[in-house]
Amino acid sequence: METIDKIKQQISENTILLYMKGSPKLPSCGFSSQASQALMSCGEKFAYVDILQNPDIRAELPKYAQWPTFPQLWVEGELVGGCDIIIEMFQKGELQTLIKDAASRAPASEE
């Protein structure tokens, strides 16, 4: 499968998806750590892809997303943004609303 197709499939199959360095429990960079902490604080399940384990995705996703850095948060197929945007939204209470609304619309198979 082509890398771009794999990315599209991941984004379409996961209502809330974080592309990050490492995992939420063991992040490999400060930005990924902050982003995953904010997401975990929202109290909903989310998927993640460790781009350090997927160099093809790490190389292709910035081009596909038109977003050069990681982490990247995707909700319902739309790029929300990176660490700064995630933290800003969290502090305003917008992230919690976005995540809870998306989770409530997610297919039951994701739970």
Secondary structure as the mmCIF struct_conf table of DSSP 4:
data_model
#
loop_
_struct_conf.conf_type_id
_struct_conf.id
_struct_conf.beg_label_comp_id
_struct_conf.beg_label_asym_id
_struct_conf.beg_label_seq_id
_struct_conf.end_label_comp_id
_struct_conf.end_label_asym_id
_struct_conf.end_label_seq_id
HELX_RH_AL_P HELX_RH_AL_P1 THR A 3 GLU A 13
BEND BEND1 THR A 15 THR A 15
STRN STRN1 ILE A 16 MET A 20
BEND BEND2 LYS A 21 LYS A 21
STRN STRN2 GLY A 22 GLY A 22
BEND BEND3 PRO A 24 LEU A 26
STRN STRN3 PRO A 27 PRO A 27
BEND BEND4 SER A 28 CYS A 29
HELX_RH_AL_P HELX_RH_AL_P2 GLY A 30 SER A 41
TURN_TY1_P TURN_TY1_P1 CYS A 42 GLY A 43
BEND BEND5 GLU A 44 GLU A 44
STRN STRN4 ALA A 47 ASP A 50
TURN_TY1_P TURN_TY1_P2 ILE A 51 GLN A 53
HELX_RH_AL_P HELX_RH_AL_P3 PRO A 55 ALA A 65
TURN_TY1_P TURN_TY1_P3 GLN A 66 GLN A 66
BEND BEND6 THR A 69 PHE A 70
STRN STRN5 GLN A 72 VAL A 75
TURN_TY1_P TURN_TY1_P4 GLU A 76 GLY A 77
STRN STRN6 GLU A 78 GLY A 81
HELX_RH_AL_P HELX_RH_AL_P4 CYS A 83 LYS A 92
TURN_TY1_P TURN_TY1_P5 GLY A 93 GLY A 93
HELX_RH_AL_P HELX_RH_AL_P5 GLU A 94 ARG A 105
BEND BEND7 ALA A 106 ALA A 106
HELX_RH_3T_P HELX_RH_3T_P1 ALA A 108 GLU A 110
#
